[in-house]
Amino acid sequence: MTIVQTSEEWHKGFRVTMTTQVGCATTHDYPSDQTVKAVNKYHKEHLSMTQLVVTPAFEHFVSGNHPFTRYLLYLQPDLEIKEDPQFHYIPDNVRASIEQTDPIHFQEYEIFLFLKPKTPRLIAVKLGLDFLLSQLFNDKSSLLTAYENDTAMSMFDDLSSGIVAGYFGTFQWRFEYYLGYTTSHKDKVEELANSPFTPQQSYGYDWNNKQRIKRFRAKALLKIMKKLPYGKELIAEATELGNNSQELQYLALMSSDIQAPELPDILKPMATGLGDYYKDLTTPPTEK
């Protein structure tokens, strides 16, 4: 079992944490005081950059100056959580009362956006993805680092054919790499989307299917970046790929305001039960 050290800051509309492994109980590798102090120092230095990196990205997201505004009314962007002045911490009962998104991972931070009560779980997931997707349309944001190394390329490749659905998993955890790589390699995404594919019998079904999925997702990503509808052909391709409706779920989870009118057509061919699960995406909130 890993031993971690966590630090946090509470800001208007969101919370930021940092979590670092400092030991492992299974191997009896317990952290020394020196290790804990060093990690706390590193966290403090990194969290001091929150106002320069996270806050501008958050303000861009809630401003609506991008095509991912559909679910913004589920947020509480003006909510401020104050520390108990006597003990200088957020009381447990206050923590438990605040609904938040899943962690949005980037640059060693985890961001949690504050939500209105009873926000559907799927919307909480979607808002985390939308937060990062909105940064594709923010030239001033330093949130999406232009990832250039082999690790980023490998993660982009993995997410180009990997599982996207289900509770918090690899797709959300590595999403910043997927988009970060895209920001600096738009030409390669376009090349992948437009490249012809010739099935290779000797490589087997799994390999061939992954190549089709990679090209499909690249085409969908280009539509999003160019603010274009997916179109009937792309939705039909997602349906034909099968893959337990993974590609239909990809279209739904990645959709912007531009593709929102197509959501009923995306949900309709989903596997039994999935369409009902995703129906919350088709009914955004209205201001009360």
N, C-alpha and C positions, 0 to 999 in steps of 0.2 A: 504493500500500500504506500503510495507516494505521500510525502509530507510537503505541504505548500505554505507559502507565506503570501498573504493577500493584503493589499492596501486599497483604499478607496477615497473618492471625493464625490460630494453631492453638489450638483449645479442646477440652475433653473431649467427644468424640463428633462433632465437626465442625470444618471449616475455613471461614474467611471471607476473601474477597478483595474488592478494589475495583479496577476497571480504568477508566482514563480516557484518551481520545485526546489526545495532546499534539502531534501533527504528522502530516505525510503525505509519505512518501518519493517518491511519484509526482509530486507538485508541488514537490518539493524544499523543503517547508516543515518544516524541522527544528527541534525544540524548543530553546529557549535554556535556560541554567542557571536563569534566573529562573522560567521556566515549570515546569521540573521541580521546583524547590524549592517553588513554590506548590502544585503538585499533591500532592507528598509531605506538605505541611502539612495540606492539606484531607483527604487520606486518613487521616492520623493522628488528626485531630479526629473524623472520622466513625467510624472504627474504635473509638475510645474509648467509643462508645455501644453496642458489641456486647453487653456484659453486661446492658445495660438493655433492649435490643430483641430481639436474637436468642436469647440464653440462655433467657429465660422462655418464648419460643415453642417452643424445642427441648425444654425440660423438660416443657411441656404435651404435646407430641407423643409423647414417649417414655413419659409417665405413663399413656397410654391412656384418659384421661378425655374421650373423643370416639369417634365411630363409624368411625374409620380405623385400627384396631389390627391388621388382618389380616396385615400384612407386617412388623410391628415386629421380629420375631425375626431378620430379616436384618440389622438394624443392630448396630453396636458402640458403644452410647452411653457406655460407660465407658472407651473407648480414649483414652489421652492420648499425644500425640506430643511428645517433648521435643527441644529444640534441642541441637545439639552444644555443650557448654559452652565448648570451646576457640575455636570459630569463630562461635557464636551464629547458627546457621541449621540448617534441617532437611536432613540429608544426602540426596543424590539417590537413593541406594539405598533409603532409608526411604520417601521420597515415592513411588517406583515400586512399593513393596510394599503400599501402602494402597489398597484399592478404595473408590471413592467414587461418589456419585450424580452425575448431570449437575448443572450449576449451577442453583441455585434463585434466581431474580432477584427482588429487591424493594428498594425504597428505596436504590438504587445499590449494594447489596451483592450478592455472589454467595456462596451457602452450598453447601457440599459435605458431605453426611452420610457418615460412615464406615460401610462395609459389611463383612459377613463375606466371607471368600474364596469365590469362585465363585458370587456372587450373579448370577442371570440378568439380562441387560441390561434386559429389559422390567420387571423388578421394581425395578431402579434408577431407571427412569423413573417408575414408579408411585409410589415412595416420595417422590420430589420433589413430585409433584402432591398426594399425601396430606398431606405436611408443611403445605402451604398450605391445603388443604381442611380440615384439622383446626382451623385457626384460626377457621373460621366458628363453632366451638363453644368459643371461648375469649374470654370477655368482658374478661379482663385483658390480652389481647395487644395490643401496638401494632404488630404486624407488618402487619396489613391496614389500611392507611390508608384512610379514607373518601374515596375519590377523587371529586371533584365537578366537575372541569373538563371542557372539551369533548374534550380528548385522551383522557381515561379513558372517556368515553361513546363515542367513536369506536372505541377499542380493544375495548370490550365488544361493540359492534356487529359489528366485524370477526370476533371470535372466536365470535360467535353463529352464524356460518355458514361460518367458514373451516376449513381443513384442520387436523385434530387429530393425525394419525398420522405415523409416520416418525421419523427421527433428530432430535435436538434442533432445534427450529424455532420458528416464531412462537408457537404455542400455549403452549409452555413459557416462552418469553422474555417473553410479555405476560400470563401467567396471573395475576400479582398484580393487574393492572388489572381483569381479568375478575372476580375475587373481591372486590377492593377496591371496585369500583363496585357490586357486588351487595350488599355489607354496608350501604350507605347508601341503596340504592334497591330494597329488597325489594318494595315496592309496585309499582314499574314492571316488575320481573321477573314478578310475579304477573299484572299487567295484560296483559303480552305473552303469557303462557302461556294466558290465558283469552280473549284477543281473537279474534273470528272472522276468517277470512281469505277474501276473495273474489278469485279469480284475475283478473288483468288481461291480457287477450289482447294489448293494444297494447304491454305491457312485455316480452313475450317469456318464454321458458322459464326462463332463468337468474334473472331477477328474481323470478319467482313461486316458483321452487324455494327461493331464499334466504329468502323470507318464511316458507315452511313450516318450513324448518330452524330458523330463529330461534325460532319458537313451540314447536317440538319440544324444543329444548335448554332453553328456559325452563321447560317442564313437567318435564323431567328434573331440572333444578337445584332446583326447588321440592320434588320428591320427596326429594332428598338433604338439603336443609335441614330438612325436616319429619320426617326419619328414617322414611320410608315406602318400601316396595318399589317398583320401577319399575312392575310390573304387566304382564300379557300384552299389553294394548292398546298401551302405549308401546313395547314391544319389537317388536310387529307394525308399528307406525308407522315405527320405525327401519329395519326390513327393507324396507318399501314405498318409503321415500325413496330407496333405492339409494345413489347417490352414492359408489360404490366402497366400500361398507360403512363409510363415515365415521361415520355416526350410531350404528352398532353399536359401533364403536371408541370413540366418545364415551361411550357407556353403560359400556363396560368400564373405560376409563381413569378415569372419574369415580366409579366404584362405591365405596360404603362397605361396612362390615360388613353393613348391612341388605340391600343388593342383592346381596351375594356369592352367596347360594344361586341367584340367577338367572343367574349367569355362563354355565353350560352352555347355557342357552336363548339367550343373547346371542351366544355363539360359534358355535352350530350353523348359523345361516343366513349366516355371513360368507362372503365370496368364497373360492375355493379357495386353501388354504395359510394364509390369515389365521387361521383357527380354531386351527391348529396353533401358530402364532406366539404367540397369546394364551393358550394353555393353561397357561402358567406361573402365570397369575393364579388358576387354579382349585385350585392345590395349594400352600397356604401352608406355611411350614416348621413343624416340630415341635421342641420343645426336646429336645436330646440330653443 
